[in-house]
Amino acid sequence: MKTRNLKTQFAHALLGAGLVIALTGATALAQDAVKVPLRNPGQPVKLRVHLLHGSIFVKGYDGKEVLVESKGRSVRERDRDRDRDRDRSDGLRRIDNTSGGLEITEDNNTVTVGGSVFRASDVTVTVPFATSLSLATVNGGDIVVDHVSGEADVDNTNGNVTLTNMTGSVVAHALNGKLVVSFDRVTPGKAMSFSTLNGSIDVTLPPDTKANVKMKADNGDIYTDFELQLNPNRAPTVEDGRDRGGKYKVRIDRAMVGTINGGGPEMTFTTLNGRIYIRKKK
């Protein structure tokens, strides 16, 4: 108990210059979340979690600290096969290395979480409701967020994105995965964007949402239960110019455009291979 109190006092002492916590024991984190004190408790928070390998889970709560947990993953079977020629275990029992490693930095209510570039870590962060997010992962994981109020910028290269009970504005991209977003409220006058390459887009908005919508599904259909007023006479967007090689190119964007509840800030929905669903919150 005395050791834990000393660690807590030391962490608070570092706040004047920005808090840095380096963590290598992922097993311990799963049992006891690391508490990250904020320089200005009760004020809006910014959270940045960018991983090369792993999932990101974020949940809002009625509190004044940021809580971080991490669970590392063992080496994949294909990695074991690759290293079989170098194996000198001679029948010894293998112990999986599940220590993912983590570093947490707090600076003026901005909390940054970084993982190992060599191993996967599934990171769970509990944040005050009023938190803006910058979340990204590349391989082997999903991004899941629930009950957060603020601006959210989310990018997943090889996985799904699921954002529920959101309040604020969202820019979200899932390159190879589905994108599901539901709002309790949206920020008036704030533009938003939802996009995938290979996956569906499913967005639920409050009934009174006002927006100018731009929708493009190259190999899929578009569905909505809003009274969406389409603008069939809109001229296609034309972009032209010369590329770096000096070639002149013209690109004609024939996305569908329309308005919800008379129009408002722009919302774009873009997928190459998938469907688009724009739902009215019940």
N, C-alpha and C positions, 0 to 999 in steps of 0.2 A: 504494500500500500504506500509506504514512504517513497519507494522508487517511482511509482506512478505519479505521485504528487510532485516530485522533483521534475519529472519530465513535463508535466503540465505547466509548472512555473517557468521552466526554460522556454517552452513554446510561446508562452505569453510574452516573455522578455524579448523574443525575436521579432515581434510584430512591428516594432518601430522601424526596422529596416526591411520588412518583408519576410514572411515565414517560409522556410524551406524544410520539408520533411522528406527524407529519403527512406524508402521502405523496400526491403528485400525478402521479408518473410511473409509470403502471401497467405500461408496457412493461418498465421496469427491474425491477419486482417479479417479473415472470414469469421473468426470467433469474436472479435472485438473491433468495431468500426473505429477508425481514426477520426477524432474530432478536430476540425480545423477552425480555430477561433478567427473571427472577422475583425478587422480594424474598426469598422463602424457597424456594430450589430444593430439590426432593425432597419438598415438602409438597403436599397436594391443591390443585388449581387450579380456578378458575371462569372460564369463557369465555362472553362475551356478544357475539353477532353479530346485529344487527338491520339489515336492508336494506329499502329501498323497491323497488329493482330489482336482480335478479340471483340467482345460485345460491350456495349455501353448501356447502362440502365440508370435513369434519373427519375427521382420522385420528389415532388414538393411536399413540404410539411410546415406546420405552424411552429417554427423554431427560429433560432438566431445563430446557429452554427451550421457548418457544412460537415457531413459525415461521409467518409469514404471507406469502402470495402473493396477488396480485390481477391479474385480466385484465379490462380495460375492453372495452366493446362499442361498435361504430359506430352511428350514427343509423340508424333503420329506414327502409325504403323509403317507408312511409306518411308519415313525418315529412318526407322529402324532397319528396314530392308536396304536402304542406301548405305548404311554404315555397317552392314553385316560383315563385309570383308575386313573391316578394321577391328571387329569384335574380338577381344582377348579375355572375355569373362570366364571362359572355361567352366561353364555350368553354374556360376554364382547367380544368386537371385538378383534380378534387376530392380532398382528403386527408381520410380519415375520422378523426374525433376519437375515439380509443379510450382516452383518459386518463380513467379513472373517478373517481380521487381516493379517498383513504382516510385515516382517522385511527385510530390505535391508542393505547390508554391502558392502563397497568399500574398497579395500586394494591393492594398487599398481596396479591399472587397472584391478583387478579381482572383479567383482560384483556378490554378492551372494544374491539370493532372496529366502526367505522361507515363507511358509504359515502356517495357523493354522492346528493342527492335528484333530480338532473337526469339522470344517466347510470347505465347498468347496469354492475355490476362482479361478476364471478364470483370469489368469495373462497375460497381454500384455506388451511386452518389445520391445522398439525400440532401436536399437544398431547401432554403426558405422559399415560400411560394413566389415571391417577387425576385426572380432570377432570370437573366438573359443567358442564352446558351450558344456555344459554338462547339459542335460535336462532329467528329469524323472518325471513321474506321475504314480499313482497306480490305482485310482478309478475315474470314472465319468468324463472323459475328453479326448480330443485329444491333440496331439502336432503338431503344424503347424509352419513352418519356411519358410521365403522367402527372397531371395537376401542377403545371408550372405557368407562371404569368410573366410575360416579357417577350423579347425578341428571340426567336430561335432560328439558328442557321445550322442545318443538319445535312451531312453528306456521307453516304455509305456506298462503297464501291462494289462489294460482293456480298450483299445481304439485304434484309428488309429494314424498313423504317416504320415505326408505329408510334404515333403521338396522340394521346388521348386527353380529354378534359383540358385543352389548352385555352389560355386567355392571352391575347396579344397578336403577334404577327409571326409568320413562318415562311422561311425559304428552305425547301427540302428537296433533296435529290437522292435517288436510289438507282445506281447505274444498272445493276443486275439483281433486281429484287422488287418486291411490291412496296407501295407507299400508301399508308393509311393514316389519315389525320382527322381528328374531330375537335371542334371548338366549342367551348362554353360561351365565349365572347371573342370578338375580333377587334383590333385597334382601328377606329375610324380613320380613314384617310391614308392607310398604310398599304402599299403594294405588296403582293405575295406571289410566290412562284412554287409550283410543284412539278417535278419532272422525273422521268425514268427513261431508260433505254430498253430494257427487257423486263417489263413488269407492269402491272395495273396501277392506276392512281385512284384512290377512294377517299374523297374529302367530304366531311359533314360540316355544314355551316349553320349558324343561327338563322331563323326564318327572316329576320329583319336585315340581313346583310345586304349592303349596297355595293355593287361592283360592276366594272367593265371586265368581261371575261374573254380570254383568248384561248382557244382549245385546238389541239392538234394531236390526232392519233393516226399515224401513218398506216398501221396494220391492225386496227381495232375500231370498236364502236364507242360512242359517247352516250351516256345516260344521265338524266336528271329529273327530279320532281319539283324543281323550281319553275316558276313561270318565266322562263328565260326568253328574252326578246332578241332574236337573231337579226343580224344586219346582212342580208344576202347580197346587197348591192355594194358592199365595201370593196374597193379595189384592192387587189393583192399587194402585199408589201414586196417591193423590189429592191434588192441590194446588188450593186454592181461596183466594179473596180478591178484593178489589176493585182494579181497575187505577187508573191516575192519573186517568182520566176518571170514576171513580166506579162503573163497571160491575162487577158481580159475575161472576166466571168460575170454572169448574171444569175442571181438566185431569186426565184419567185416563191414567196411564202404564202400559201393558200390556207392558212389557219382559219377556223371559224371564229367569228367574234359576235358578241352580244352583250346584253345588260341584264343585271338582276336588280329588281326593285328600283328601277330608274337609272341605275349606273352609279359608279363611284370609282375608287382606286382600282388599278388594274390587277387582275389575278390571271396568271397564265398556267395552263395545264398542258404538258407536252409529254408524249410517249411515242416511241417508235414501234415497239411490239407489245401491245397491251390495250386494255380498255380504260376509259375514264368514267368515273362515277362522281357526280356532284349532288350531294344529298342535302335535304332540308332537315335540320335537327328537330326531332319530335318532342 
